[in-house]
Structures are given as structure tokens and as C-alpha cells.
Amino acid sequence: MANEADKKQEQYGSVATPGGALTGPPAVRIEGLWKRFGEQTAVHGIDLTLPAGHFIGLVGPNGAGKTTTLSMVTGLLRPDSGLVEIGGHDVWQDPVGVKSRIGVLPEGLRLFERLSGRELLAYIGRLRGLPGAEVDKRAGQLLDVLDLSGSQHKLVVDYSTGMRKKIGLAAALLHNPEILFLDEPFEGVDPVSAQTIRGVLERYTSSGATVIFSSHVMELVESLCDWVAVMAAGKIRAQGPLAEVRGAAPSLQDAFLELVGARGRGAGQNLDWLGGGAR
């Protein structure tokens, strides 16, 4: 009987050993990726290799270039130059093949708000080419697991932020993608919804699939991820297994502050007037 690594190799075409070393084609390979907006360079020629079958965090402060990078990797934004491959397929040479393999939950997600949650999943599933009966079955299961069954006939325009994130996640998972890209999936989400989303993602990765998500919350990344890439000012500062990136630091937060050059910055050192009541 094939072992778990062999199964992942067969299904996803790439395996990383427990220590993080790649033994096959990566889930994502980026070479020399650049993006400029006028005079502003958002992404500075980054190289990044992400292994398949892992829970991967792309972390960095606000404005680091995380969203721009994920947008280019998933085909939502064309780079100025560089190569992006997903599962060995070039994102810009084979866009249909790539998009059939990935699920995306972008930041600032726009949905068809005049559809109900159930109607939205039915529409997305049929756009993906899934048989109607299969779409309905999967939609029902996702709505149930994500605690949206009671709101499935409610219009998406009336959904809360947490409900929108959950229905967006359901839409991204509906076609059972090999790789799931999430941009700040827990931003503005209440603790109950966050725990539900987290459980679904952990179940998804336990099957050998890959999750790549961006965040600036180090505690969350450290509790979820086994592989991390640190980004700042449009450049990759470190990448590798979580323990390797953290190194001797007591936490990922401490390692992160060192990597992005934020360690030792004074907090409010020029705000000696702040506090102590009105003057």
C-alpha cells in the first residue's frame, strides 16, 4: 500500500518532507516577480518556492506587498515581469488549467449580493462545470459545516462580515481545488466564525491539499502554519519551515520583528503629551 507521501505525490505532484525539504515540483514557484504602480514598486523581483501539502503563511506588515503578490499568483493581476507556476503550470500561459486547480478568497471579496447563499453556490458550481446534483450536494454540506444552513436562503447583501467570509470560502472550496489562496481570511471575523473557518481549513490540509494565506497576525500564523514566508517592502526576507524561520527567537512575532527591521522602534517616544488627562 502506498504511504501518505506517495499518495500526495500522485495526487498533487509534489511532496515536502516533515523537515520541509522539497522532493518534487512545488505547489507554487515564483521567479523574478515585479509589479510597479507608477513610481511605487509594490513587489521587488521576488523568488519564492512553496511546497505542496502544507499550511503556508505569507506574512508581513501592512503595505508589504502580500495582496499584490497573491493577486499576481492567482491570475487576478498581471505582473510587469516574472514567472509564476502553480503545480508546474504557468499562470499566464495556461490560465484555464491553473484556475481549475485553485480556489481563491481575495481581500475585499465582491459577491453576487442579490443571490441567496444557496443560489450563489449553485451558480458558482455550475460555472465551474460541475453537475447540478453534485453542486447541490456539496453546497448543502458546505453550508452545514460552515454554520450557514440557517441563512442559506438569505440574500448575501444582508450577510455579516463573518458570513461573507464563510460563503466566500464555500465558493472557493466547492470544486475541491488542489491549492487554496486566502487573503486575510480572518480579518473582521468574529471568534466563533474564525474557529469554524479554521476547522474547515485544517480538515482540508489534512487530506494533502495546500493552503496559502496572507496575514499580519503572527500568533494566528504560528498556530496554523508549518511553512512561512516573510515579506516586507515588496521583498521576501525569509522562507521555509516555521521552526527554521523562527530560529532561536521565542516566537514568530519576535523573529518577524527582527526580519522586517522593526525591533527596538520606540512606541510613542514623541508623544510625551499623550495621557494624564486634558491639558
ChimeraX attribute file (.defattr): number of C-alpha atoms within 10 A of each C-alpha:
attribute: neighborCount
match mode: 1-to-1
recipient: residues
	/A:1	5
	/A:2	8
	/A:3	8
	/A:4	12
	/A:5	16
	/A:6	14
	/A:7	16
	/A:8	19
	/A:9	19
	/A:10	12
	/A:11	13
	/A:12	22
	/A:13	18
	/A:14	22
	/A:15	27
	/A:16	20
	/A:17	11
	/A:18	10
	/A:19	13
	/A:20	18
	/A:21	12
	/A:22	16
	/A:23	15
	/A:24	14
	/A:25	21
	/A:26	21
	/A:27	26
	/A:28	21
	/A:29	20
	/A:30	18
	/A:31	15
	/A:32	15
	/A:33	21
	/A:34	23
	/A:35	23
	/A:36	14
	/A:37	9
	/A:38	7
	/A:39	6
	/A:40	8
	/A:41	14
	/A:42	22
	/A:43	25
	/A:44	16
	/A:45	19
	/A:46	19
	/A:47	16
	/A:48	17
	/A:49	18
	/A:50	25
	/A:51	26
	/A:52	31
	/A:53	27
	/A:54	25
	/A:55	25
	/A:56	25
	/A:57	26
	/A:58	25
	/A:59	24
	/A:60	27
	/A:61	18
	/A:62	12
	/A:63	13
	/A:64	21
	/A:65	23
	/A:66	27
	/A:67	21
	/A:68	20
	/A:69	24
	/A:70	21
	/A:71	19
	/A:72	21
	/A:73	24
	/A:74	23
	/A:75	15
	/A:76	13
	/A:77	13
	/A:78	16
	/A:79	20
	/A:80	14
	/A:81	13
	/A:82	16
	/A:83	18
	/A:84	26
	/A:85	22
	/A:86	25
	/A:87	23
	/A:88	15
	/A:89	17
	/A:90	17
	/A:91	21
	/A:92	17
	/A:93	11
	/A:94	12
	/A:95	13
	/A:96	10
	/A:97	14
	/A:98	21
	/A:99	17
	/A:100	15
	/A:101	17
	/A:102	21
	/A:103	24
	/A:104	24
	/A:105	23
	/A:106	23
	/A:107	15
	/A:108	9
	/A:109	11
	/A:110	10
	/A:111	15
	/A:112	13
	/A:113	14
	/A:114	13
	/A:115	18
	/A:116	19
	/A:117	30
	/A:118	21
	/A:119	19
	/A:120	23
	/A:121	26
	/A:122	24
	/A:123	15
	/A:124	17
	/A:125	23
	/A:126	15
	/A:127	9
	/A:128	13
	/A:129	11
	/A:130	15
	/A:131	10
	/A:132	13
	/A:133	10
	/A:134	15
	/A:135	21
	/A:136	18
	/A:137	11
	/A:138	20
	/A:139	26
	/A:140	17
	/A:141	16
	/A:142	22
	/A:143	20
	/A:144	13
	/A:145	16
	/A:146	19
	/A:147	17
	/A:148	20
	/A:149	17
	/A:150	9
	/A:151	16
	/A:152	21
	/A:153	14
	/A:154	17
	/A:155	17
	/A:156	22
	/A:157	14
	/A:158	13
	/A:159	17
	/A:160	13
	/A:161	14
	/A:162	20
	/A:163	20
	/A:164	20
	/A:165	26
	/A:166	28
	/A:167	26
	/A:168	22
	/A:169	24
	/A:170	27
	/A:171	24
	/A:172	23
	/A:173	24
	/A:174	22
	/A:175	21
	/A:176	16
	/A:177	18
	/A:178	23
	/A:179	30
	/A:180	24
	/A:181	24
	/A:182	23
	/A:183	21
	/A:184	21
	/A:185	22
	/A:186	23
	/A:187	15
	/A:188	12
	/A:189	18
	/A:190	13
	/A:191	11
	/A:192	10
	/A:193	18
	/A:194	17
	/A:195	14
	/A:196	14
	/A:197	22
	/A:198	15
	/A:199	13
	/A:200	16
	/A:201	19
	/A:202	15
	/A:203	11
	/A:204	21
	/A:205	18
	/A:206	12
	/A:207	12
	/A:208	22
	/A:209	23
	/A:210	26
	/A:211	24
	/A:212	23
	/A:213	26
	/A:214	26
	/A:215	21
	/A:216	20
	/A:217	15
	/A:218	18
	/A:219	11
	/A:220	12
	/A:221	23
	/A:222	18
	/A:223	9
	/A:224	15
	/A:225	19
	/A:226	19
	/A:227	24
	/A:228	28
	/A:229	21
	/A:230	24
	/A:231	25
	/A:232	22
	/A:233	18
	/A:234	21
	/A:235	21
	/A:236	23
	/A:237	16
	/A:238	17
	/A:239	18
	/A:240	21
	/A:241	20
	/A:242	20
	/A:243	17
	/A:244	15
	/A:245	20
	/A:246	20
	/A:247	12
	/A:248	11
	/A:249	13
	/A:250	9
	/A:251	14
	/A:252	21
	/A:253	17
	/A:254	15
	/A:255	19
	/A:256	25
	/A:257	15
	/A:258	13
	/A:259	19
	/A:260	19
	/A:261	11
	/A:262	12
	/A:263	12
	/A:264	8
	/A:265	9
	/A:266	8
	/A:267	7
	/A:268	9
	/A:269	7
	/A:270	8
	/A:271	8
	/A:272	7
	/A:273	10
	/A:274	10
	/A:275	8
	/A:276	6
	/A:277	6
	/A:278	6
	/A:279	6
